[in-house]
Amino acid sequence: MENRKWISINNILPKEGQEIYYFCNFLGIFKGEYQYIERSYGNSYKFISKHGILDADDVSHWMPYDDSLKDAIPLPPNYKKVDINRRDPNINIDTGSTYDEVDIPEESRQLKFSYEIIGEI
């Protein structure tokens, strides 16, 4: 996973039309592409996926998409950690529940996911 690192958009922007993963700290991680749209509302630097379009103002990090490694990517550097002690009214948890916290070393933190392709490729 060493070659799979998140890149800050403050340092380098993707190439026009490049297929990438990108991260928005209030929406999550997306697979999409980068486009520069000169005459657009707001910021002209756009991150586009089938779920919508985000301005570069909303994206903090990106990484090139690699089809051979699509099922495992490291978590972004500013990924919010979940506070398991915070009580969410939308989740029904016994008040007597206890949790064990496990510290995961930085080099072992990664997001694994799978997906199904529907339709023609």
ZATILUM-157540 format. One record per residue: residue in three letters; z, y, x of N, C-alpha, C in turn. Coordinates in steps of 0.02 Angstrom, whole numbers, padded with zeros to 5 digits, always signed. Each point is the difference from the previous one (the first is absolute). Layout:
! ZATILUM-157540
alaZYXZYXZYX/...
***
This chain:
! ZATILUM-157540
met+00000-00060+00040+00000+00060-00040+00000+00063+00042/glu+00003-00005+00066+00004+00059+00043-00059+00047-00009/asn-00059-00027-00012-00059+00042-00007-00004+00031-00070/arg+00045-00017-00045+00000+00026-00068+00054+00053-00005/lys-00016+00061+00014+00048+00054-00001-00023+00054-00049/trp+00048+00031-00033-00014+00055-00044-00014+00063+00041/ile-00047+00040-00022-00021+00061+00035+00018+00059-00044/ser+00035+00049+00027+00017+00060-00038-00063+00041-00012/ile-00007+00025-00062-00059+00041-00014+00005+00067+00036/asn+00059+00016+00025+00009+00062+00040-00030-00008+00069/asn-00011-00062+00023-00028-00012+00067-00074-00014-00003/ile-00021-00047-00042-00071-00020-00004-00017-00015-00073/leu-00058+00022-00021-00025-00017-00067-00049-00058+00007/pro-00006-00042-00052-00049-00054+00002-00071+00028+00004/lys-00048-00044+00014-00070+00019-00001-00023+00004-00073/glu-00049+00042-00012-00029+00007-00067-00022-00067-00027/gly+00024-00019-00058-00020-00063-00032+00035-00062+00027/gln+00046+00009+00048+00034-00057+00030+00045-00035-00051/glu-00001-00066+00001+00043-00041-00043+00069-00003+00034/ile+00052+00017-00037+00067+00007+00030+00055-00021-00049/tyr+00060-00007+00028+00061+00000-00039+00029+00069+00009/tyr+00030+00027-00052+00034+00065+00007+00064+00000-00040/phe+00047+00043+00021+00067+00000-00028+00019+00068-00027/cys+00024+00001-00062+00028+00059-00033+00073-00017-00014/asn+00047+00040+00025+00070-00020-00004+00028-00001-00071/phe-00034+00030-00049+00026-00004-00069-00042-00046-00044/leu-00056-00028+00026-00041-00047-00039-00008-00068+00033/gly+00002-00003+00066-00005-00064+00034-00060-00007+00045/ile-00020-00063+00012-00054-00016+00046-00062-00019-00041/phe-00057+00025+00022-00064-00013-00034-00052-00022+00051/lys-00049-00038-00024-00060-00016+00039-00056+00041-00032/gly-00034+00037+00041-00054+00042-00026-00043+00026+00056/glu-00024+00060-00008-00041+00031+00052+00014+00074+00005/tyr-00020+00028+00056+00010+00071+00013-00066+00037-00011/gln+00003+00057-00032-00059+00042-00011+00019+00073+00010/tyr-00048+00038+00027+00007+00072+00003-00045+00028-00055/ile+00030+00034-00048-00038+00028-00056+00008+00076+00003/glu-00052+00033+00026+00005+00071+00016+00018+00043-00060/arg-00034-00010-00055+00012+00042-00059+00043-00038-00050/ser+00062-00009+00017+00045-00036-00045+00061+00042-00014/tyr+00034-00018-00053+00062+00034-00018+00054-00018+00050/gly+00036+00048+00025+00054-00013+00047-00027-00015+00069/asn+00034-00043+00035-00016-00021+00068-00066-00039-00001/ser-00046+00013+00046-00065-00033+00002+00003-00070+00030/tyr+00054-00018+00032+00008-00066+00031+00029-00047-00052/lys-00039-00051-00021+00019-00043-00056+00007-00073+00021/phe+00050-00032-00029+00011-00071+00008-00012-00031-00069/ile-00050-00044-00004-00025-00024-00064+00009-00076-00006/ser+00027-00021-00057+00005-00071-00016-00020-00009-00073/lys+00000-00062-00023-00017-00012-00070+00056+00026-00046/his+00057+00018+00028+00056+00026-00039+00000+00076-00005/gly-00044+00033+00038-00004+00072-00004-00013+00032+00068/ile+00008+00066+00002-00014+00039+00059+00062+00039+00020/leu+00016-00002+00064+00056+00040+00026-00027+00048+00052/asp+00028+00061+00000-00015+00048+00053+00037-00020+00064/ala-00024+00024+00055+00033-00012+00064+00072+00028-00001/asp+00013+00049-00043+00068+00027-00006+00050-00052-00024/asp-00025-00051-00037+00044-00051-00028+00005-00063+00043/val-00043-00006+00050-00003-00060+00042+00031+00016+00068/ser+00044-00044+00023+00032+00013+00065-00031-00042+00056/his-00020-00062-00014-00025-00045+00051-00058-00042-00026/trp-00041-00024+00046-00055-00045-00017-00009-00050+00056/met-00038-00052-00015-00017-00050+00051-00067-00030-00019/pro-00042-00017+00050-00064-00031-00016+00009-00066-00036/tyr-00043-00014-00048+00000-00064-00036-00035-00051+00044/asp+00030-00058+00005-00030-00055+00038-00001-00061-00045/asp-00060-00021-00021-00007-00055-00047+00033-00064+00025/ser+00000-00012+00064+00029-00062+00027+00076+00001-00003/leu+00031+00059-00005+00073+00005-00001+00025+00032-00065/lys-00037-00007-00054+00014+00036-00062+00065-00019-00034/asp+00029-00057+00016+00059-00023-00037+00066+00021+00031/ala+00001+00034+00056+00063+00021+00031-00010+00066+00036/ile+00039+00050-00020-00002+00064+00034+00073+00022+00011/pro+00013+00037+00054+00068+00026+00010+00016+00054-00051/leu+00064+00010-00014+00019+00054-00044-00009+00067+00035/pro-00018+00051-00037-00008+00067+00030+00065+00025+00029/pro-00002+00044+00050+00061+00025+00032+00047+00036-00048/asn-00026+00034-00050+00043+00037-00046+00008-00035-00068/tyr-00010-00066+00000+00010-00039-00061+00072+00005-00022/lys+00011+00017-00064+00068+00009-00025+00035-00067-00005/lys+00061-00002+00025+00040-00060-00007+00034+00002-00069/val+00004-00057-00032+00031-00005-00067+00075-00003+00009/asp+00036+00041-00038+00072-00002+00001+00024-00051-00052/ile+00019-00059+00023+00019-00053-00046+00066+00014-00035/asn+00037+00048+00023+00064+00017-00032-00009+00051-00056/arg-00059+00031-00004-00013+00048-00053-00015-00038-00064/arg+00031+00020-00053-00009-00035-00064-00057+00033-00038/asp-00051-00039-00016-00058+00023-00037+00009-00019-00073/pro+00000+00049-00046+00011-00016-00070-00055-00044-00030/asn-00058-00004+00033-00055-00041-00026+00006-00073+00020/ile+00048-00016+00044+00009-00069+00023+00069-00023-00022/asn+00002-00058-00033+00063-00026-00025+00032-00043+00054/ile+00053+00026+00032+00035-00036+00053+00073-00006-00019/asp+00028-00059+00008+00072-00010-00012+00039+00048+00045/thr+00053+00028-00025+00040+00044+00041+00038-00038+00054/gly+00007-00066-00008+00034-00040+00049-00045-00028+00054/ser-00064+00018-00001-00047-00026+00050+00015+00028+00069/thr-00011-00041+00050+00007+00024+00069-00064-00014+00037/tyr-00012+00038+00052-00061-00006+00039+00017-00006+00073/asp-00038-00041+00035+00007-00003+00073-00058+00039+00029/glu+00015+00045+00045-00053+00038+00033-00018-00034+00065/val-00064-00005+00013-00025-00030+00062-00041+00051+00037/asp+00018+00013+00062-00037+00048+00041-00062-00035+00029/ile-00059+00026-00014-00062-00028+00025-00023+00041+00059/pro-00010-00032+00059-00022+00038+00059-00066+00036-00014/glu-00008+00059+00029-00059+00041-00011-00065-00038+00012/glu-00003-00041+00053-00062-00036+00015-00016-00055-00050/ser+00047-00018-00043-00011-00053-00049-00014+00027-00070/arg+00004+00065-00008-00011+00029-00067-00074+00003-00015/gln-00020-00033-00053-00070+00002-00021-00003-00013-00075/leu-00054+00022-00030-00012-00011-00070-00052-00054-00006/lys+00014-00053-00038-00048-00053-00011-00017+00000-00074/phe-00063-00005-00015-00020-00001-00070-00064-00040-00007/ser-00016-00017-00060-00063-00035-00013-00032+00033-00060/tyr-00063-00012-00008-00036+00029-00056-00058-00045-00018/glu-00028+00012-00059-00056-00040-00023-00059+00047-00010/ile-00057-00019+00025-00061+00040-00008-00033-00023-00065/ile-00010+00048-00045-00032-00015-00063-00068+00034-00001/gly-00052-00038-00012-00067+00028-00002-00037-00014+00064/glu-00058+00032+00007-00041-00011+00058+00025+00039+00060/ile-00012-00028+00058+00020+00034+00061-00059+00038+00027/
***
